[in-house]
């Protein structure tokens, strides 16, 4: 996988199903971000990104009404599902369900999927709008080829267009049910794994891969640094104190992020197995710590790049691919620590938390 960077982005997109169809997307959502995503991202963050995003959707579908699960997996248990949770659709309440229309962006891996999960708000005459996820089959949406980006190119995160598709009520998932951990699917999926808050599973699908990517960048940096001598100063990179310290800081940070990831998952699953619920402080803190990963990894690889001189900016540089992909991944809203961090800090100051996707 590490050798495919040189081919065109559209051609590289065709290589994604190799991992997807190998059964890795059916890994337990907790095992996947802990081990599979960083390992995969070491070779290719765009593959790990799709592995994480598409790979966590079976978990959410398991929270839907059992009838929805049967529609997705009844004929083919290997069916893949993409998503776009931006609440940008137009919803009309009709008998038995809803009519859904709109255009959603960033649906990673959608070209290999037979269903899509789409976020939208239902506006009520009384009370606040209600956030739901709508499960839509491939026959009811179009894919627009508009994913032209500097990083994560091979994720194929195209736009999805829906025009008046009927979605039965049982093929929707209420955000409040995911928050309260009282989902329709819990009637049939009763294990401790499915008692977790849905948000705690999803946010790591878009952050964890960056840890493996920055490890790949560091290893490439070290390989180059062992041999590189600056043509300007005549100084070997391996004798440059800035380069040496950057390598030490980066490896230490990688270990810290992995350790924190493992600890948080272990704490969550221990609570679920004991029949306990997570506190709001835990939920917001866990999400905040996840949201910091993308930005922290981007800062680390940003520091490495200039220490390799002018050759580092060429597209065939072993480091530049990681740099582009990591910086692209931090654009996801779940990788922005500012909003959730403000909520966590305010909570410590005695204010009521306003976060619900935690």
N, C-alpha and C positions, 0 to 999 in steps of 0.2 A: 504493500500500500504506500510505503514511503517513496516509491519510485514513480508514482503516477502524476506528480505535480506538473510535469512538463507538458501534458496533453491539454487540449482545449477544455475550458470549463464545461461546455455542453457534453463533450465526450466523457469527462470525468463523472458527470451526473449518472451515466449509465452504469457506473461501477458500484453505486450505493446499494442496490438490492443484494449484493453478495453477502454483506453482513446482515441485512434485514431479513433475508430469507433463510439464513443459517440458523434461525431460532433464537438469536441473541436478543431480539426485541421482545421475546416472551419471558425474559429473565425477571425475577422478582424486582419490583421497583427499588427495593432497598439494596439489593446486591448490585444492581446495574450501576447506580451512581458511585457506589463505594469503590468498585474495582474495574468493571468493564469500561466505563466512560473514560477515566484517566488513561487506561492502557491503550484504548483505541485512539484517543486524541494525541497520544505520544507520536503516532504515525500520521494522523489526519484529524484535525479538529472538525472539519466539515462532516466527515463520516460519523464522528462521535456525537455531533450536534443532532443529526437526524436520528441516530440510534437512541439518544436521550429523549428527544421530543416525541417521536412516534412511539418509542418504547414505553413511555409512561401512560399512553392513552388506554391500553387495556385495563390499567388500574382504574381510571375514571369511568370507563364503560362498565366495569364491574360494580360501580356505585349506582348506575342507572337501574330503572325497572327491569326485571328479568326478561320481559318481552323485547326490550331494546337489545339486550345482550344476545337473545336468540336470533334476532334479525341480522346482527353483525356476524356472529360466529356459527349460526346454525348450519349453513352449507359449507363453510370453510373456516376452520378454527385458526388459520393463519392470516385471516383478513387484517389488513393494515389500515390505520385511520390517521389522518393529519388533523390540523387544528388552526384556528385563529380566534383568539379569545377577545379581541377588541370589540367592545359593545357598540358596533357601528351599524348594525342592521335595523331594518324597519319591520316591526312585528304587528300583525293584525290578529286579534283573537277571533277564532271561528269555532264552530261546533266541533268538538272532539280534539281541538288542538289550536294550531296557529298557522298563519301564512307568513312566510319569511322571505324578505328581499334584502339585497344590499351587496356591498363589495368589501371584502376583507383582505388585508395584506399579510405577508409573512407566513404563509402556510408551508412550513418546511416539509419536504419529502412528499408533497401532495401528488406528484405524478405517478407514484407507486402505490397509492392508496385508493380504496374503494368507498370510503366514507370520510366525512369531515365533521369536526366539532367546531361550531361557530358561536361566538358570544353575542348576546343582544339584550337590550333592556325592554321590559314590558312596562308600559306606562299605564298606571291605574288612575281612575278618577279620584280615588281616596288613597292617601298614603304615598310613600316614596316609590320610585320605580323599582322593579324587581329584576335582578340580574339572573339570566339563565344561560346554559349552554344547550345549543340545539344540534342534534345528531342528524346529519343529512346524507343520503346515499349519492353515489357518483352520478346517477342519471339526472339528479336535480340541481347540479351546479356545473359551471364552466371554470376552466383554469386559464388565466391570462399569463402569457409568458412575458413577464416584465422584471425578472430578478436579475438586474445588472449592477453588481456591487463590486467593491474593491476587496472584500473578504467574504468568507463563508460562501463562495460562489457556487460550489457543487451541492449545497443544500437544496437548491431549486425551490426557494421559499416564495413561490408565485402568489399572485392574487387569486381569490375565489369570488365568483359572481353567482348570486342566486336571484332568480326572478319569480317570486310568488309561489315558492314551494310549500306544500302542505307538510307540516311536522306534527304528528300526533303528540298529545301531552306526555305520553309515557316515554317519548324519545327526547325529553328535555331533562336537564339536571339543574335544580335550583342552587344558586350560590349559597344561600342560607343553609341548605341541607349539608353541603360540603363543609361549611363553617361549624355547624353544630354537630357534625359527625353522626347525623341521623339520615342516612340515605336510603332510597328505596331498595337498592341492591343489597343492603345489609341483611335483608330478609333471607337471602340465599347465600351470600358470602359473609360468613359469620366469624372468620378467623381474626386474630388480633391485628394482622396486617391491614385489614380493611376498616379498622377503627381509627386509623390515622386521619388527621385533617388532610383533605385533598391538596391544599396549597403547599403543605410541607413536602409532598412528593413532587409536585410539578416544578417548583422554583429551582430545585437542584438539577432538573433535566437541562436547564439552560445555563447553569453556572459551573457545574463540576468538570465538564470537558476542558475548560480553560486550565485546570490544574495540570492535566496531562500534556496540554499543548505547551505550557511554559516549561515543563520538564524536557520536552522535545527541543525547545528553543535553547535551553541551557546546555543540553548535551551537544547540540550542534555548535554552540558558542565555544564550549570547551575543546571540541575536536579542532576547530579552526584556530583557537588561541594557542594550542600546543605547538603549532607550526608557524603561525603568522609573525612576521617582522614588519614593522611600519616602514614604508618607503620614505616617509618624511623625517622620522626621528631616528630610524635604525634600531629602535627598541623592540624587543620581543614582547608580545602580548602577555606571555606567561610570567614576565617580570614586571608588568605594569600593575602597580598597587591598586589602581582603580578597577582594573579588570578582575584581579584576584578577589578583591572585596565584593565586587558585584556578583561573582559566582557563588561566594560564600553566603551572601544575603539571600540570593535567589533560592538556593537549595534549602536553606533554613526556612524560608517562607513557605516553600512547597510542603515541607514536612509539617509545619504548623497548620496549614490549611487542611491537609489530609487528616491529621490527628483530630482537629475540631469537627470535621465532617463525620468521622467515625464515631466520635464521642456523642455527638448530637443524635445520630441515628440510633445508637445503642440506648441512650436515655429514652428516646421516644418509644422504641419497641419494648423496653422494659416496662414502661408505664402501661402500654397497651396490653401486654401479657398479664399484668397485675390487675387489669380492669380499672385503671385509673385514667383520669383526663389530664391533659396538659394545661398548665396555667396560661393566662394571656401573656404574662411576662416571658414564659418559656417560648411560646409560639412566635411572638414578635422578635425576641432575641434570636431564635433559630433562623428566622427568615432574614433578619438583618445580617447575620453572619454569612448566610448564603449569598446575599446580594453584594457583599463586599468582594467576593472572589474574582469576578470579572475585572473590576477596576484594579484590584491589587495585582492580578496577573498582567494586565496591560502596563501598569507602571513598572513591573519587573522587567518585561521584555523591552520596554522603552529605554530602560537604562542599559541593557545589553547592546542594543543596535549600534549606537555611535562608537562603542568601544572596539568595533571591528573595522572601522575605517570606511572609506568610500565604497569598497566592493560590496559592503553589506546591503546596499540599496538596490542591487541588481536583482531581477526577478528569479534568477537561478540560484540566488543565495539560499543556503539551507535554513537560514534564520528568518528571512523576510516573509515566508508563507505563514509561519506561526504568528509573526507580528501583525500581519494583515488580518488573519482570522480572529485572533484574540481581541483586537481593537474593534472588529465588526461585532463580535459577540456581546460586547459591553453595551451595545445600543439597545438590547432588549430591556423592556421596562422592569422585569424582575431582577435585572442586574444593576439597577440604579439604587444605591443605598441611601440616598438623601431623604426620600419621603418616609420610608419605614424606619430609618434611623431617627428622624425627628419624632416619630411616634414613640419609639422606645425611650428616647431621652425625656420626652414629655411625661411618659408614664412614671419614670423614676422621680420626676418632680411633683408627682401627685395628681397629674391630669388623667382624665379618662381616655383610654386608647380609642382611636378612630379607624384602626385597621381591621379589615374583615377577611382579606385573602391571606390568612396566616394559619 
